[in-house]
């Protein structure tokens, strides 16, 4: 376990590496650059990342994955009304529209090796966390009677994650949010039309 | 324009390259390997692909994109009943389950360079063709009254393409078809529940 100070230093190194990689591309960033930006010496860098750049890249990937969730807050964490779902939908579209064709997390996953267990664990954890929050939102809407009992929260959340993932992948190759928006809107329409009729 | 014989030779070269790449990975395949497998001499290879490996890879990518559509036929081309949609859904799930974590087209797109105009044109054309066939299916279901007028065929087809793309991307990192199936099923449920009530 790291001390509080140690954890702060490690976090500073990871954030510095993330910024360098976002600005200049993963291939152009050296440990020296990260040291300079974070104000950390080489021995300190190796204290926190004994295996060097590989290990640091993985930590940066985890940080970028956290950001995907953070960027959707507080909306993602409080999906308790249709208005809240609509706001979250807009935040997602806006986030990915701004991001455009270059995905910081995707770059890192490709660099680490898409099929390595480490990269897959990062991807998997992000999808799991994201899906769990969406499922919670759907469950809350069901409990308050806004979504009908025909909707299975688990499968609906999985479908929604797939729709977002696909919309974002297409946006990254076309630079258009058209598919992402169509997928989110159809999904929300489905949740709404599966709602019980107003009494 | 190529003669009929020329087109056949070119096709044989592309198919040989596709098979070699599927079997041994794009990094390990040389033009010599492709020549050997297709029974084509070096001068013939350069006659059809004057720019060498780059140009051949692009032709193989186009061929792999065609296969994505072909593998869904005849189901994709005749989405005129709910039973037909169900069969097509099963074909898609089965195709990607079999393919697993390694996507031949994705490998080529990565090799050519995801952000190059050539790679984007291949991706774009595949998405456009696929979406057009799905839109046609939705339109036919609307015309026969099986899908209600609230469904916009264009946006619904875009949403479905996004859902498939995302489900497949997740399958490639988790080796599970769970998200793909959930997304397809929710989508089909939505088309069905937006159908006019039986009279």
HADDOCK unambig.tbl for C-alpha pairs under 7 A between the chains (distance, minus, plus):
assign (segid A and resid 120 and name CA) (segid B and resid 173 and name CA) 6.11 0.50 0.50
assign (segid A and resid 155 and name CA) (segid B and resid 182 and name CA) 5.52 0.50 0.50
assign (segid A and resid 156 and name CA) (segid B and resid 182 and name CA) 6.91 0.50 0.50
assign (segid A and resid 156 and name CA) (segid B and resid 186 and name CA) 7.00 0.50 0.50
assign (segid A and resid 158 and name CA) (segid B and resid 179 and name CA) 5.27 0.50 0.50
assign (segid A and resid 158 and name CA) (segid B and resid 182 and name CA) 6.22 0.50 0.50
assign (segid A and resid 159 and name CA) (segid B and resid 179 and name CA) 5.79 0.50 0.50
assign (segid A and resid 159 and name CA) (segid B and resid 182 and name CA) 4.94 0.50 0.50
assign (segid A and resid 159 and name CA) (segid B and resid 183 and name CA) 3.91 0.50 0.50
assign (segid A and resid 159 and name CA) (segid B and resid 186 and name CA) 6.80 0.50 0.50
assign (segid A and resid 162 and name CA) (segid B and resid 163 and name CA) 5.47 0.50 0.50
assign (segid A and resid 162 and name CA) (segid B and resid 166 and name CA) 4.33 0.50 0.50
assign (segid A and resid 162 and name CA) (segid B and resid 167 and name CA) 4.83 0.50 0.50
assign (segid A and resid 162 and name CA) (segid B and resid 179 and name CA) 5.93 0.50 0.50
assign (segid A and resid 162 and name CA) (segid B and resid 180 and name CA) 6.82 0.50 0.50
assign (segid A and resid 162 and name CA) (segid B and resid 183 and name CA) 6.39 0.50 0.50
assign (segid A and resid 163 and name CA) (segid B and resid 162 and name CA) 5.46 0.50 0.50
assign (segid A and resid 163 and name CA) (segid B and resid 163 and name CA) 4.06 0.50 0.50
assign (segid A and resid 163 and name CA) (segid B and resid 166 and name CA) 5.63 0.50 0.50
assign (segid A and resid 163 and name CA) (segid B and resid 183 and name CA) 6.99 0.50 0.50
assign (segid A and resid 164 and name CA) (segid B and resid 166 and name CA) 6.87 0.50 0.50
assign (segid A and resid 165 and name CA) (segid B and resid 166 and name CA) 4.55 0.50 0.50
assign (segid A and resid 166 and name CA) (segid B and resid 162 and name CA) 4.33 0.50 0.50
assign (segid A and resid 166 and name CA) (segid B and resid 163 and name CA) 5.64 0.50 0.50
assign (segid A and resid 166 and name CA) (segid B and resid 164 and name CA) 6.87 0.50 0.50
assign (segid A and resid 166 and name CA) (segid B and resid 165 and name CA) 4.55 0.50 0.50
assign (segid A and resid 166 and name CA) (segid B and resid 166 and name CA) 3.44 0.50 0.50
assign (segid A and resid 167 and name CA) (segid B and resid 162 and name CA) 4.83 0.50 0.50
assign (segid A and resid 173 and name CA) (segid B and resid 120 and name CA) 6.09 0.50 0.50
assign (segid A and resid 179 and name CA) (segid B and resid 158 and name CA) 5.27 0.50 0.50
assign (segid A and resid 179 and name CA) (segid B and resid 159 and name CA) 5.79 0.50 0.50
assign (segid A and resid 179 and name CA) (segid B and resid 162 and name CA) 5.94 0.50 0.50
assign (segid A and resid 180 and name CA) (segid B and resid 162 and name CA) 6.82 0.50 0.50
assign (segid A and resid 182 and name CA) (segid B and resid 155 and name CA) 5.52 0.50 0.50
assign (segid A and resid 182 and name CA) (segid B and resid 156 and name CA) 6.91 0.50 0.50
assign (segid A and resid 182 and name CA) (segid B and resid 158 and name CA) 6.22 0.50 0.50
assign (segid A and resid 182 and name CA) (segid B and resid 159 and name CA) 4.94 0.50 0.50
assign (segid A and resid 183 and name CA) (segid B and resid 159 and name CA) 3.90 0.50 0.50
assign (segid A and resid 183 and name CA) (segid B and resid 162 and name CA) 6.40 0.50 0.50
assign (segid A and resid 183 and name CA) (segid B and resid 163 and name CA) 6.99 0.50 0.50
assign (segid A and resid 186 and name CA) (segid B and resid 156 and name CA) 7.00 0.50 0.50
assign (segid A and resid 186 and name CA) (segid B and resid 159 and name CA) 6.80 0.50 0.50
assign (segid A and resid 190 and name CA) (segid B and resid 190 and name CA) 5.66 0.50 0.50
